[in-house]
């Protein structure tokens, strides 16, 4: 396992990060413990979670993933060996996130409430990387339909300065070490950098966005920001929620699979997605790579990626994932780019 710097901090994270959003719903505690043990044994020092998890979000399972990780940390005693990342929910009308059914926002009150819950569930005094799960301002993010910016009228989001000020207080209190953003745009990252330069709060160190063979939109603006500003990508969904394995082709609904159980694959059921996946599957076969390994190695090898967040519903899947190479031959990368020219970004 190789390690990469987390932004401009003194932390080095493994190039593979263990994603945990299935823990507590699809993945039971015993299998989650086995996955965390296996990940650490293979050199992973970076776990990613969120207050919202497990997924799909439900009031009944809110915080379940952090609770399982906390139980594992207590039993194994590995806290100081690991870099733990979690997230505070952004603007949301999910009425079970905050007391009294209040709307979740990225203001001081909400952030301070959320961090206390995460610290308690994780059984730790501090979070290494505290991430804003999605922006406070109104945006089209998870509907699987929009591929471009849509004006929502006059912005009414919590100001970047206010959010950074609250995060700065938490840094001063020792409750978080660094902060990152997630599901963010180049403009949003730029605003956080500007606010930090004016003294509003700490500097953003990472961007956790979706990135994979059929969604390379991060390259259109954010990649330059990531590299020039040293705010690297923590890439989530490198397998496009399993769609890049081919198991959902032609509308297939395999038993026990995430999209079969929860019907959350709207991003990957749009026109052009199956054709792109078929091309990448054919390439994987031609170059004698497992489709999982082709997809994962592509993401891990990108120069703007700090860590590739992999997730598995069971230990068998995790073992297959961790067998993936970290680099691809130049000729394979050329073939991927050739497919991308024809099939670019069908699943943003």
Rosetta blueprint (number, residue, H / E / L):
1 X L
2 X L
3 X E
4 X E
5 X E
6 X L
7 X L
8 X L
9 X L
10 X L
11 X L
12 X E
13 X E
14 X E
15 X L
16 X E
17 X E
18 X E
19 X E
20 X L
21 X L
22 X L
23 X E
24 X L
25 X L
26 X L
27 X E
28 X L
29 X H
30 X H
31 X H
32 X H
33 X H
34 X H
35 X H
36 X H
37 X H
38 X H
39 X H
40 X H
41 X H
42 X L
43 X L
44 X L
45 X L
46 X E
47 X E
48 X E
49 X L
50 X L
51 X L
52 X L
53 X L
54 X L
55 X L
56 X L
57 X L
58 X L
59 X H
60 X H
61 X H
62 X L
63 X L
64 X H
65 X H
66 X H
67 X H
68 X H
69 X H
70 X H
71 X H
72 X H
73 X H
74 X H
75 X H
76 X H
77 X L
78 X L
79 X H
80 X H
81 X H
82 X L
83 X E
84 X E
85 X E
86 X E
87 X E
88 X E
89 X L
90 X L
91 X L
92 X E
93 X L
94 X L
95 X L
96 X L
97 X L
98 X L
99 X H
100 X H
101 X H
102 X L
103 X L
104 X E
105 X L
106 X L
107 X L
108 X H
109 X H
110 X H
111 X H
112 X H
113 X H
114 X H
115 X H
116 X H
117 X H
118 X H
119 X H
120 X H
121 X H
122 X H
123 X L
124 X L
125 X L
126 X L
127 X E
128 X E
129 X E
130 X E
131 X E
132 X E
133 X L
134 X L
135 X L
136 X L
137 X L
138 X L
139 X L
140 X L
141 X L
142 X L
143 X L
144 X L
145 X L
146 X L
147 X L
148 X L
149 X L
150 X L
151 X L
152 X L
153 X L
154 X L
155 X L
156 X L
157 X L
158 X L
159 X L
160 X H
161 X H
162 X H
163 X H
164 X H
165 X H
166 X H
167 X H
168 X H
169 X H
170 X H
171 X H
172 X H
173 X L
174 X L
175 X L
176 X E
177 X E
178 X E
179 X E
180 X E
181 X E
182 X E
183 X L
184 X L
185 X L
186 X H
187 X H
188 X H
189 X H
190 X H
191 X H
192 X H
193 X H
194 X H
195 X H
196 X H
197 X H
198 X L
199 X L
200 X L
201 X L
202 X L
203 X L
204 X E
205 X E
206 X E
207 X E
208 X E
209 X E
210 X E
211 X L
212 X E
213 X L
214 X L
215 X E
216 X L
217 X H
218 X H
219 X H
220 X L
221 X L
222 X H
223 X H
224 X H
225 X H
226 X H
227 X H
228 X H
229 X H
230 X L
231 X L
232 X E
233 X E
234 X E
235 X E
236 X E
237 X L
238 X L
239 X L
240 X L
241 X L
242 X L
243 X H
244 X H
245 X H
246 X L
247 X L
248 X L
249 X H
250 X H
251 X H
252 X L
253 X L
254 X L
255 X L
256 X L
257 X L
258 X H
259 X H
260 X H
261 X H
262 X H
263 X L
264 X L
265 X L
266 X H
267 X H
268 X H
269 X L
270 X L
271 X L
272 X L
273 X H
274 X H
275 X H
276 X H
277 X H
278 X H
279 X H
280 X H
281 X H
282 X H
283 X H
284 X H
285 X H
286 X H
287 X L
288 X L
289 X L
290 X L
291 X H
292 X H
293 X H
294 X H
295 X H
296 X H
297 X H
298 X H
299 X H
300 X H
301 X L
302 X L
303 X L
304 X L
305 X E
306 X E
307 X E
308 X E
309 X E
310 X E
311 X L
312 X L
313 X L
314 X L
315 X H
316 X H
317 X H
318 X H
319 X H
320 X H
321 X H
322 X H
323 X L
324 X L
325 X L
326 X L
327 X L
328 X L
329 X L
330 X H
331 X H
332 X H
333 X H
334 X H
335 X H
336 X H
337 X H
338 X H
339 X H
340 X H
341 X H
342 X H
343 X H
344 X L
345 X L
346 X L
347 X L
348 X L
